[in-house]
Amino acid sequence: MLSPEEVLDKAIENGIKKVNRSFQEKMILGFLGGALISLGALAFLRAIELFQGELAGFGPLIGGLLFPVGLIIILIGGGELATGNMMVVGTSLFAKHITILDYAKNIGTILFWNFIGALFVALCLGKIAGTFDPSVAISVAEGKLNGSYISMFFSAIGCNWLVGAAVWMSTGAKDAAGKAVVIYIPVAIFVILGFQHSVANFFFLSASAFSNGTTWFDLIYNAVPVILGNIVGGLLFVAAAYYYGLNSKKFK
């Protein structure tokens, strides 16, 4: 592993690269990021479906253990995921290598293509391919809508605190096996805890909408507090915390 200070330097460098990618790169890699996270979310739905009755409690647990495959592929194989960028690009923002407008444009662009990737998986690899039970998709989506805006917001903070930590540690791992391990654990924990991830929710709520369950308005209703909470979790609880924590001498 790199030292925390070395990870910070690498994260700042990676954030600058992400901002400077071409539109084509952001489009293709953003689509892949949304699709790959959605494949992990599809596996989560499948686990819920397979464990019913007295075994129903195992569904979220097994689903949480399957879900991290998406982020592992993204961070090792390549892809752009808005929740990870909220942290990585944030380090470049605090280092004053990019502007707040650069940050907002990157997150907005990647979120859009993540949504397209999630929509593709929900419709083509989910609904049309018949790989999820519509009643399960609707039930999971309805669970994402339970509670107030405040509860969804804080749930999203917890999610991206853990996702940001996974991306941070992955940046410091020097081989693929190390990256897979440090990504796997915090991501599995956030899923098992039921925290809200904006891109995964694009998939869950789209799958439900395609199954005549929740509506597209429900997706927008959920997206606002969850995206904001994900930004706070990644930008403040990881990027800002490590940037100012590891650069304390600069502020004396």
N, C-alpha and C positions, 0 to 999 in steps of 0.2 A: 504493500500500500504506500502511496505517496503520503507525506505529512499533511496535516490540515492546511498549513500555509501554502504548500505546493498545490493542493486541491483548489484552493481559492484562486491562485494564479491561473490554473488550467480552466476553471469555470469561467473566469473573466474572458479568457481567450476564446473559449467555446461560444460564449454569449455574443461576442463581436462577430464571429463567423456566422452565427445563426441570423443575426440582423442583416448581414451583407449577402446572404444567399440570393440567387436570382429568383424571379417569380416562378419560373418553371420548377426549380428545386423545391421551393416552399409548397407549391401545388402538389407535386408528386409525393414528396416525403410527408407532407401533412395528411394526404389521403391515406398513405400507408400507416401512419401513426394512428389515425382514427380507426382504420380497419383492424389493425392488429390488437388494439385495446378491446375492440368489440368482439373479436374472436375469443379473447379471454372471458369477456362478459357472456358470450354465448355458451361457453363451457360451464359458467356459473349457473345459467338457467337450466342446463342439462342436468347438473348435479341436483338442483332443487327438484326437478321432475323425477329423478331416479330414486330419491329418498323420500318416501311418503309414509303416512300413518305413524306408527310408533318410532320409525327411523327418521322422521321429518327433521329432527334437530341436527342430523348429520349433513343435511343438504347445504346450509350456509357454510359449514366448516369445510367440507370437501370442495365446494365452489370457491371458497377463499384460497384454498391450496392450489387450485387450477388457474385462477385468474392472473397471477403474476407473469404467466408465459408471454403475454402481449408486451409488457414493458421490457422484459428480458430481450426479446427479439428486436425491439426498437433500439435499445441502447447498445446492443452488441452488433446487430445486423444493419442498423441505420433506419432513421425515421424521425419525424418531427412531431412532438406531442406538446400541446399548449401548456398542460399542467407542469411538465418538466421545464419548459421555457420560462414559465413564470418565475422560477428560481434562478436558472442559469443566466438568462438575459438580465435578470435583476442584479446579479453581481456586477455585470458590465455597466449597468445604470449607476449603481452606487460608486463604482470606480470612475465615473464621469467620462467613459469612453463612448457612450451613446446618450441620447436625450430621452425624456419621458415620452415624446412623440414616437421615437424609434421603438420604444418598448411597447407602447399601445398598438402600433401598426403590426408589429411582429405577432403579438398575442392574438390580435383580431384576425389576421390572415391565417394563422395556423389553426385557430379555433374553427374557422369556416371550413377549411379543408378536412379537419378532423371530423366535423359534422358530416361532410359528404361521404367520408370513408365509413363512418358509423351507419349512415343511412343505407349504403350499399350492402353492408353485412346484414343489417336488420331485414332488408327486403329480399335480397337475392340469396344469401347464404342461410338466412333464417326462415322468413315467411315462405318464400317460393320453394326452397329446398326442403322445408318441413322439418327443420332440426330443433325446433322448440315447441313446447306445448303452449298454445295461445293463453290458456287460463293461468299458467305459471308466469308468462311474460306480463300479463295484466296485473297479477298479484304483486310481483316485484316492483313494477312501475308505480302502483298505488302506494306501496310502502315508501317510495322516494318522495311522495307528495304529502305524506303525513307530517303533521307538525306545522309550526309557524315559519315565517321567513327567517326569524332569528335562529330557530333551531336548525334549519337547513344551512344557514350561513356558518354557524359554529361547527356543524358537522363537516362542512366543506373545508374549514380551516384545519381540522384534525386530519382530514384526508391528505391535503397537500403538504402538510408538515411532514407526514410520513413519506409521501411520494418524493418530495424535495430531498429528504434525507437519503432515500434510495438512490436518486440521481447523483447527489453529492458524493456518496460513498462509491458509487460506480465509477465516477470520474477519477477517484483515487486508486481504484483497483488496477493492477498491471496485467492481468490475464483474464480470459473469458470465464473461467471457472469462478474466480474471485468476484467478478462483476455479477454473475448469476446469483451467487449466494447473497451478496449484500443488497441486491435488488429484491430478491424473493421474500426475505423475512419482513421488512416493513410494509411491503405491498400486501402480502397475505394478511397482516394484522389489520390494516385499514379496512379490507374487505370484510373480514370476520366481525369487526366492530360495527360495520354498517355505515361507515362514513361515506359522504357523498362526493363522487368524482364527476366533474362536468362532462367529460368525453364519454365515460362509461354510461352516464345517464342519457346522453344523446342516443345511445344504442337501446337501452332499456325502455325509454319512453317512445322511441320510434317503433320498436318491436310491438309494444302495446297498442300504439295508434294503428299500425297495420293489422292488428288483430281485433279492431273495433272496440278497444278498451278505453284508455285515456286518450285525450285529444291532443292536437298539435299546440293548442293554447296552453295545455298543461305542461308541455315541454318547455315553452317559453317562460311560464310561471316559475318552474323549477330552475331554469338555467340562470336567471338573474342573480338570486342569492348564492347559488352554488359557484358560479364563476367568480363572483366577488370574494366569496370565502376562500376559494382555491388561490386566488391572487394573494390574499392576506397571508395564507398559510405558507405559500412558497416564497413570496417576496420579503415578508417581514420576519417570519419565524425561522427561515433558513438563510436566505441570501443576506438580509440585513444583519441577522444575529452573527453569522460567521464573518461577514465583511468587517463589521465594527469590532467584533470580539477579537479577531486575529490581527487587526490593524490598530490596536489600541495605542501603540507608541506614536502613531501619526497624529493623534488627537490630544497629546499632552502639551 
